[in-house]
Amino acid sequence: MIRRRTAIGVSAVALLATTPLLTACGSDAHPGAAAVVEGDRITVSQLQAQVRDVRDAQEASPQSAELIAGTAQLGRATLNSMIFDRVLAKAADDAGITVSRRDVQQARAEAERAAGGAVKLRRMWLQQYAIAPARIDNTLRTQVVMDRLSRKIGADSSTPEGQAKIVKALGDASSSMNIDVNPRYGKWDAKQVRLGGTQEPWLRPAEPQGGGGAGIGTG
């Protein structure tokens, strides 16, 4: 993946290959939970709902077969992003970073402008990142938070050194959060800030292939 400061923080970009919709049984310690983060349960039903949003959008696309085939481990990648969002929120809170609704609205306007309109943005992000239309604002909020965190700690995400600095800040937050993942989805790597076998959800291409460049510049 291309590392670049102008577009960071997209949840669920590290998609691997179709698992069936997830069953509701959890680990022995946390029945019905896909993960527990600082005592807060991410339930299997919550995870299923996000996966279903993506699948419904994919099924409505003319490229449905291709999109579904390319996101076979969508459930696991989605859980990775759901946990990451909580880690990022803690790191941002620790750094005194806040993001307003207006900030997100401005980011969306920029992203839609860069993509060539709202419809094109929705289509592009579904096709390239498996982001359901209902999750676009959440994804943009993550981008804004990540950019502000990077600036706060003096990290340039376009360089290996800057990326390492960001991972360190997120890893410190992650290590303090007592993250317990249902073994069926893997094991959380606190230092790398991801489920084992997935990629960093906060890195994505700055300009989506095929034109337009939906990546936003938040700084």
Secondary structure, 3 states (H helix, E strand, C coil): CCCCCCCECCCCCCCCCCCCCCCCCCCCCCCCEEEEECCEEEEHHHHHHHHHHHHHHHHCCCCHHHHHHCCCCHHHHHHHHHHHHHHHHHHHHHCCCCCCHHHHHHHHHHHHHHHCCHHHHHHHHHHHHCCCHHHHHHHHHHHHHHHHHHHHCCCCCCCHHHHHHHHHHHHHHHHCCCEEECHHHCCEECCCCEECCCCCCCECCCCCCCCCCCCCCCC
